[in-house]
Structure formats: structure tokens, C-alpha cells
Amino acid sequence: MATARTPQDATGAGGTPGGKGRGRRLGSVRAGGRLRAFGRALQFPVTRTARGIRKVTHAHGAGESGLGKLIELHGVNGAGDVMITVALASTVFFSVPTDEARGRVALYLAITMAPFTLLAPVVGPLLDKVPHGRRAAMAGAMLARALLALVLSGAVVSGGLELYPAALGVLVASKAYGVVRSAVVPRLLPPAFSLVKANSRVTLGGLLATGIAAPIGAGLQQIGPRWPLYGAFVLFVTGMLLSFRLPPKVDSAKGEAVALLAADERHLHGPHRKAEKPGLRTVGPAVTHALAANASIRCLTGFLIFFLAFLLREHPMTGQSAAVSLGIVGVAAGAGNALGTAVGAGLRSRAPEIIIVTVVAVVLGAAITAAVFFGAVLVACLAAVAGFAQALAKLSLDALIQRDVPEQVRTSAFARSETLLQMAWVLGGAIGIAMPLIGGLGLAVGAAIVGAGWLTTVRGLLRSARQGHAGRPRVA
């Protein structure tokens, strides 16, 4: 006997035809909604952080002018550079005994830094010839380092000789980016920004990114020596893409000319004037004296990096390992640099010459004190003071270039000055490698380097002041 089917039996549990299928579809929709909500919850910290970074970098008109995009690009650049630094430092320095490490670092300097000193003076003039392709030049420097990071990822494992030319290529590409970046900043100034404030904002962005990327790179190093270089590859590819997001006006070179780093006007009116190329102009004595002071500080920082690296590895701070000792000094130098950059923006209206002479004198006093009363605390203090002075003196040099150099040659002046400062750093590093590991003696040499730069700067400024006073008309 057949049983009667109820309407519910005919239509399914949902009361409609195919109710079970619809129930499954509704369940899938709900599950998909939960997954999307979960995904948004996971993305929220990242997107919120990105929005916060964008809000800071684009504040006070920096977003409208394009400076905010340059700040973000420079942060990616700094993060990529520190990834490569972590990988190379572990390979060349930390992985072998001290005596062998000293020889390997010396070889590294000889093979990479020595050719760089020959190539560096060429970087600025070459970039002057491609003013209409600055975005492409920055992207090219990023792409070159991305590819070289992959080459280095194999070299750090195999120990092949390709490590040295690849490291040289990374160094040259990094400095080429730095020169172009200095040339780009004046093109992206917001209406209410001075050049020193803009450079301060860009530098702080790079420092913050470096501080975040350094521990990440150290963590990747624990996984394997290649992983920081893989991270650098990703960052530099990102930087290449960000380079093309800069405003097209950075490629404009309307009205620009080539700057000549000359000590005074005699280089333009002397007996060799006809031998000079048309269009060369002097940047003025104040800029060249400030450049000499900056070179002495940059030479000191290069010296301290290499000298203290070996000294603290052989004789670490009391109760600390070599790695921790180096970390303390590195953090002190980074904190000083960040503080100097922040203070520089607040002092932008003061006389840059006075600031430069003052900070170099402070570094000289700190170096002499650390040499006489050598100790762990004073070494860390010297690193902090040197970082502070380097940042503040460089910002003051930027202010002088903005004040004294005509706009049509300002870009070239930035390129030439940056190249000379990098050469000074290389020279200081070479001296640090050659020094015996005697703390007081080494810091005395560092004090002598700064002292020579300070005396040269003060003497030059006094001579310029006397010449300016003698040239003034007398009032009866």
C-alpha cells in the first residue's frame, strides 16, 4: 500500500524544490563570508600600518608634491641595503676567526672599495648627462642590486670569487641611487618645505626602515645565509616599481647646468679660465669648506665602523659577547644619527656654517675624551656623537647648497658632493683596517682625522670672512 507523501516530502526540508541544494549553497556563502572576514582581520594590521605610513610620509603637502613617494622609495632602499649588509657581514666577518676575518675584510676592501674610489668620481658626471631619465636611473640602480643579490645568494654559500665583483656592483649601484636621490629632492619640495627639512624627512624614513629591516635580516640569516639576500631581491624589485611612481617632473632638467666644486672665484677668473668647459660655475667657498668638514666626519665614521668591528670582536665589552658589543655600538650610532636628523629640521633657520663648525668640534672633543679615557661607555658615546654630527653636518651642507648655489647648478652640486663624501668614507675604512687593535691609539687617530678637518674648515671660514670684510667699502 503506497503511503501518501506530504508537501514537505515533495519539496524537501526547505519547503521548496531543491531545498537541500540551496541549503548547501547558503552554507557555502556563509563559509565564504567567514573566510573573507577572517582574511580582512588578518590584513587589517598590515593595511592599517600602510595607511599610517602613508599618512605620515604624505603630510604637510608632501603627498601633493611627490616627496612622500620618494620617502617611501628611500625606505625600501634602506631596507634592501641593510639586508645585503647583514648577509655580507655574516659571510666575510662573523663566520671565521678574527685574524682570518681581518684578512678577508681587507681583501674585500681592496677588491671592492679600491675600484669604487676610481668609479665614484665618474658617477656624478655620468648622471649629469641623463637628467631626463632620473626615474629610469633610480629604477635601474634598484634592478641592478636585485639581480646582484641573487648572484650573491650563490656566492655566500659557495664562497666563490664572484662575491667581490657582485659586492662592488651593489656598492656602485647604491651610491648611484644616492646621487640621483639627492638630485631629485629639490624637484619635489612642497611649498612650505625648505631643502634641509625635505632631506631630513627622507633620511628619517630611510633610518626607520633600516631599523625595522635589520632584525628581520638577522632572523632570516638564522634560517640560512641566502635568505637575507632573497629578502633584498624582493625589496629592490619593489623599489624599481616605486621609482616609476615618482612624478614626471623629476625628469625635468630645464635650466640646469653643471657645477664645479671650486674653493673660490679665482677658479673662474684665473689664468686657466679658458681651459674650463663652458657652463662650469663655482659653488662658493662656504660650500667647499662645509664639504671638507663633512668629509672629515664621514672619514671618521668609516674608520670607526671597521676599527671598532675588529676591536670589539677581539676585546668585547665587559660581560658581553662580541656580537652584543657591536650591536650596542651600532644602536648608539643609529640613535645619534636619527636624533641629528630630527634636530636638523629644527635648526634649519640658523647659520649652517656655525652648526657645522660646532658639531665637528663636539666630535673632536668626544674622540679625544674616548682616546684618553678609553672604555666601553665612552666608545658607545663616541659612536652616538659621530652619528649625530654626521647627520646634522650633512643637513647643514644641504642648506648651504640651497642658499649659495644657483638652482640651475644645484643638482650637479649635490651629485659631486655626495661622491666626494663617499670617497672620504672609503678612506676612513681603509685606515681602520690597517690600524693595530689598540683602543686608545685607534681613537687618537680618529681624533686626528676630525681635528684636521675642523682646523681646515675654521681657517677657511676665517679667511673668507676677512676677504669679505676687506671687500666692503669704508664709511667715512
C-alpha positions in Angstrom: 0.0 0.0 0.0 1.5 3.3 -1.1 1.9 5.9 1.6 0.9 9.5 0.9 3.7 12.0 0.6 3.4 15.3 2.4 4.2 18.6 0.7 7.3 18.8 2.8 8.4 15.4 1.5 7.9 16.6 -2.1 9.6 20.0 -1.7 12.4 19.0 0.6 13.3 20.2 4.1 13.3 23.8 3.0 9.7 23.7 1.7 10.8 24.4 -1.9 12.1 22.3 -4.7 15.9 21.6 -4.2 15.9 22.9 -0.7 18.8 20.7 0.3 20.9 22.2 -2.6 20.0 25.7 -1.6 20.9 24.9 2.0 24.3 23.8 0.9 24.8 26.9 -1.2 23.8 29.1 1.7 26.2 27.3 3.9 29.0 27.8 1.3 28.1 31.5 1.1 28.3 31.8 4.9 31.6 29.9 5.0 33.0 32.2 2.2 31.9 35.2 4.2 33.6 34.0 7.3 36.8 33.3 5.3 36.7 36.8 3.8 36.1 38.3 7.2 39.0 36.3 8.6 41.2 37.5 5.7 40.2 41.1 6.3 41.0 40.6 10.0 44.5 39.3 9.1 45.1 42.1 6.6 43.8 44.8 8.9 47.1 45.3 10.8 49.0 45.5 7.5 46.6 47.8 5.8 46.3 50.0 8.9 50.1 50.2 9.2 50.4 51.0 5.5 47.7 53.8 5.9 49.6 55.1 8.9 52.9 55.2 7.0 51.2 56.9 4.0 49.6 59.5 6.3 53.0 60.4 7.8 55.0 60.4 4.6 52.4 62.4 2.7 51.8 65.1 5.5 52.2 68.8 5.0 52.0 68.8 1.3 54.5 66.0 0.7 51.8 63.9 -0.9 50.8 66.5 -3.4 54.4 67.4 -4.4 55.5 63.7 -4.7 58.0 63.9 -1.8 56.0 61.3 0.1 56.6 58.8 -2.7 60.3 59.5 -2.6 60.3 59.0 1.2 58.7 55.6 0.8 61.1 54.7 -2.0 64.1 55.6 0.2 62.8 53.5 3.0 62.6 50.5 0.7 66.2 51.3 -0.5 67.5 51.4 3.1 65.8 48.1 4.0 67.3 46.4 1.0 70.8 47.7 1.6 70.7 46.5 5.3 69.6 43.1 4.1 72.7 42.8 1.9 74.9 44.2 4.7 73.7 41.6 7.1 74.4 38.8 4.7 77.9 40.1 3.7 78.9 40.8 7.3 78.0 37.3 8.4 79.9 35.8 5.4 83.0 38.0 5.5 83.3 38.9 9.1 81.5 36.7 11.6 81.9 33.2 10.1 85.7 33.0 10.5 88.3 33.6 13.3 89.4 37.2 13.9 92.8 37.0 12.2 91.3 35.4 9.1 88.3 37.8 9.2 90.7 40.8 9.2 92.4 39.5 6.1 89.1 38.7 4.4 87.8 42.2 5.1 91.0 43.8 3.9 90.7 41.7 0.7 87.0 42.8 0.4 88.0 46.5 0.7 90.9 46.1 -1.8 88.7 44.4 -4.4 85.5 46.4 -3.9 86.3 49.7 -2.3 89.5 50.5 -4.3 87.8 50.2 -7.7 84.9 52.2 -6.2 87.2 55.1 -5.4 88.1 55.2 -9.1 84.5 54.8 -10.3 82.9 57.2 -7.8 84.1 60.4 -9.4 82.6 59.3 -12.6 79.1 58.6 -11.2 78.1 62.2 -10.8 79.2 63.4 -14.3 77.6 60.4 -15.9 74.3 61.1 -14.1 74.5 64.7 -15.2 74.3 63.5 -18.8 71.0 61.8 -18.2 68.9 64.4 -16.4 65.8 63.4 -18.3 65.9 59.8 -17.1 66.2 60.1 -13.3 63.3 57.8 -12.6 64.8 55.3 -15.0 68.2 55.7 -13.4 66.8 55.0 -9.9 64.9 52.0 -11.2 68.0 50.8 -13.0 70.0 51.0 -9.7 67.3 49.1 -7.9 67.1 46.4 -10.6 70.9 46.0 -10.7 71.0 45.4 -7.0 68.1 43.0 -7.2 69.9 40.8 -9.7 73.3 41.1 -7.9 71.5 40.0 -4.7 70.7 36.7 -6.5 74.3 36.4 -7.6 75.5 37.0 -4.0 73.0 34.4 -2.7 75.0 31.7 -4.5 78.4 33.2 -3.6 77.8 33.3 0.1 77.2 29.6 0.1 79.9 28.5 -2.3 82.5 31.1 -1.3 83.2 31.9 -4.9 85.1 34.8 -6.2 82.0 36.3 -7.8 81.2 37.6 -4.3 83.6 40.5 -4.7 82.6 41.9 -8.1 79.0 41.5 -7.2 79.5 43.4 -4.0 81.3 46.1 -5.9 78.3 46.3 -8.3 76.0 46.6 -5.3 78.1 49.4 -3.8 78.3 51.4 -7.1 74.5 51.0 -7.7 73.7 52.1 -4.2 75.8 55.2 -4.5 74.4 56.0 -7.9 70.9 55.8 -6.4 72.0 58.1 -3.6 73.4 60.7 -6.0 70.2 60.7 -8.1 68.0 60.8 -5.0 69.9 64.0 -3.8 69.3 65.5 -7.2 65.6 64.6 -7.2 64.7 66.2 -3.8 64.8 69.8 -5.0 62.3 68.9 -7.7 59.8 67.6 -5.1 59.8 70.3 -2.5 56.4 71.2 -1.1 55.6 74.9 -0.9 56.2 75.2 2.9 59.4 73.0 2.9 63.0 74.0 2.9 65.5 71.7 1.4 67.0 70.7 4.7 63.6 69.8 6.1 62.8 67.7 3.0 66.2 65.9 3.2 65.6 65.4 6.9 62.2 63.8 6.2 63.7 61.5 3.6 66.6 60.5 5.8 64.4 59.7 8.7 62.3 57.5 6.5 65.4 55.5 5.5 66.6 55.2 9.1 63.3 53.9 10.3 63.1 51.3 7.6 66.7 50.3 8.3 65.9 49.9 11.9 62.9 47.6 11.1 64.7 45.6 8.5 67.9 44.9 10.4 66.4 42.5 13.0 64.4 40.9 10.2 67.5 40.3 8.2 69.3 38.9 11.2 66.4 36.5 11.7 66.5 35.4 8.1 70.2 34.8 8.5 69.4 32.2 11.1 67.4 30.3 8.5 70.2 30.4 6.0 72.8 32.7 4.6 70.8 33.1 1.4 67.6 34.3 2.9 68.5 38.0 3.6 69.6 38.2 0.0 66.3 36.8 -1.1 64.6 39.5 1.0 66.8 42.1 -0.6 65.8 40.9 -4.0 62.1 41.4 -3.2 62.7 44.8 -1.7 64.8 46.1 -4.7 62.2 44.8 -7.2 59.6 46.7 -5.2 61.8 49.8 -5.3 62.2 49.5 -9.0 58.4 49.7 -9.4 58.1 52.5 -6.9 60.7 54.5 -8.9 58.4 54.9 -11.8 55.6 56.1 -9.5 57.6 59.4 -8.8 56.1 62.4 -10.6 57.3 63.0 -14.1 58.7 66.4 -13.1 61.8 64.7 -11.5 63.0 64.0 -15.1 62.8 67.7 -16.0 66.2 69.4 -16.3 65.1 72.8 -17.6 67.6 75.5 -16.8 70.1 73.2 -15.1 73.9 73.3 -15.7 77.0 71.5 -14.3 78.5 72.6 -11.0 82.2 72.9 -10.3 83.4 72.3 -6.8 85.9 75.2 -6.5 87.2 76.9 -3.4 86.7 80.4 -4.6 86.1 82.7 -7.6 89.7 82.5 -8.6 89.0 79.2 -10.4 86.7 81.1 -12.7 88.8 84.2 -13.3 92.3 82.7 -13.0 94.8 82.2 -15.9 93.3 78.8 -16.7 89.8 80.1 -17.3 89.9 79.3 -21.0 90.7 75.7 -20.3 87.4 75.2 -18.5 84.4 73.9 -20.2 81.6 76.5 -20.9 79.0 76.5 -18.3 81.1 75.4 -15.3 80.4 77.5 -12.2 81.8 77.7 -8.7 79.7 76.6 -5.8 81.4 79.1 -3.5 83.8 78.9 -0.6 81.3 78.3 2.1 80.1 75.1 0.5 83.6 73.7 -0.1 84.6 74.5 3.5 81.5 72.8 4.7 82.2 69.9 2.4 85.7 69.5 3.9 84.2 69.3 7.4 81.6 66.8 6.3 84.4 64.7 4.7 86.3 64.6 8.0 83.3 63.3 9.8 82.5 60.8 7.1 86.1 59.6 7.2 85.8 59.2 11.0 82.6 57.1 10.7 84.2 54.8 8.1 87.2 54.5 10.4 85.1 53.7 13.4 83.0 51.1 11.6 86.0 48.9 10.7 88.3 49.6 13.6 85.6 49.0 16.3 84.3 46.0 14.5 87.6 44.2 14.9 88.5 45.8 18.3 85.2 44.7 19.9 85.4 41.3 18.4 88.8 40.7 19.9 88.1 42.7 23.1 84.3 42.8 23.7 82.6 45.0 26.3 82.8 43.6 29.9 80.3 40.8 30.3 79.1 41.0 26.7 79.7 38.9 23.6 81.3 40.4 20.5 78.0 40.4 18.7 76.2 42.2 21.5 79.1 44.7 21.9 78.9 45.5 18.2 75.1 45.8 18.4 75.3 48.3 21.3 77.7 50.5 19.3 75.6 50.2 16.2 72.4 51.1 18.0 74.1 54.1 19.6 75.4 55.3 16.2 71.9 54.8 14.7 70.2 56.6 17.5 72.6 59.5 17.3 72.1 59.7 13.5 68.3 59.8 13.9 68.5 62.4 16.6 70.8 64.6 14.5 68.4 64.3 11.6 65.4 65.3 13.8 67.3 68.2 15.3 68.5 69.4 11.9 64.9 70.2 10.8 64.5 72.4 13.9 67.8 74.3 13.3 67.2 74.9 9.6 66.9 78.7 10.0 70.2 79.0 11.9 73.6 79.7 10.3 74.7 76.4 8.7 78.4 77.3 9.0 78.2 77.7 12.7 76.3 74.5 13.1 79.0 72.5 11.1 81.9 74.0 13.0 80.2 73.4 16.3 79.3 69.7 15.7 82.8 68.9 14.4 84.3 70.5 17.5 82.0 68.4 19.6 83.0 65.2 17.8 86.7 66.2 18.2 86.2 66.6 22.0 84.3 63.3 22.2 87.1 61.5 20.3 89.9 63.0 22.4 88.0 62.0 25.6 87.4 58.5 24.4 91.0 58.1 23.4 92.4 59.3 26.8 89.8 57.5 29.0 89.2 54.5 26.8 86.2 52.5 27.9 83.0 50.8 26.7 80.7 53.6 27.7 82.9 56.3 26.0 83.1 54.2 22.9 79.3 54.0 22.6 79.1 57.7 23.4 81.6 58.5 20.6 79.6 56.4 18.2 76.4 58.2 19.1 78.1 61.7 18.8 79.6 60.8 15.5 76.2 59.6 14.1 74.6 62.8 15.4 77.3 65.0 13.9 77.3 63.3 10.6 73.5 63.8 10.2 73.4 67.4 11.3 76.5 68.4 9.4 75.2 66.8 6.2 71.8 68.6 6.6 73.7 71.9 7.1 75.7 71.2 4.0 72.4 70.7 2.1 71.2 74.0 3.5 74.3 75.8 2.3 73.9 74.3 -1.2 70.4 75.5 -1.2 71.4 79.0 0.0 74.6 79.6 -2.1 74.3 77.5 -5.2 72.1 78.8 -8.1 69.2 76.5 -8.9 70.4 75.7 -12.3 73.6 74.0 -10.9 72.2 72.8 -7.6 71.5 69.3 -8.8 75.1 68.8 -10.1 76.5 70.2 -6.8 74.6 67.5 -4.9 75.9 64.8 -7.1 79.5 65.9 -6.8 79.4 66.5 -3.1 77.8 63.1 -2.4 80.5 61.3 -4.4 83.3 63.1 -2.5 81.8 62.2 0.8 81.6 58.5 -0.2 85.3 58.6 -1.1 86.1 60.0 2.3 84.2 57.1 4.0 86.2 54.6 1.9 89.5 56.2 3.0 88.5 56.1 6.7 87.6 52.4 6.4 90.9 51.6 4.9 92.7 53.4 7.8 90.6 51.4 10.2 91.6 48.1 8.7 95.3 49.0 8.8 95.3 50.1 12.5 96.6 47.8 15.3 93.8 46.8 17.7 94.8 49.2 20.5 91.8 51.2 21.6 93.4 54.4 22.8 95.7 54.6 19.8 93.0 54.0 17.3 90.6 56.6 18.8 93.6 59.1 18.9 93.9 58.6 15.1 90.2 59.2 14.7 90.5 62.4 16.7 93.4 63.5 14.5 91.2 62.9 11.4 88.4 65.1 12.8 90.9 67.7 14.1 92.4 68.1 10.6 89.0 68.7 9.1 87.9 71.1 11.8 91.1 73.2 11.6 90.8 73.3 7.8 87.2 74.4 8.0 87.8 77.1 10.6 90.8 78.5 8.8 88.9 78.6 5.5 85.9 80.3 7.1 88.0 82.9 8.8 89.9 83.6 5.6 86.6 84.0 3.7 85.3 86.4 6.5 88.5 88.5 6.2 88.2 88.7 2.4 84.6 89.7 2.7 85.4 92.4 5.3 88.3 93.7 3.2 86.0 94.0 0.2 83.4 96.1 2.0 83.5 99.9 1.2 84.6 102.1 4.1 82.1 104.5 5.5 83.5 108.0 6.3 
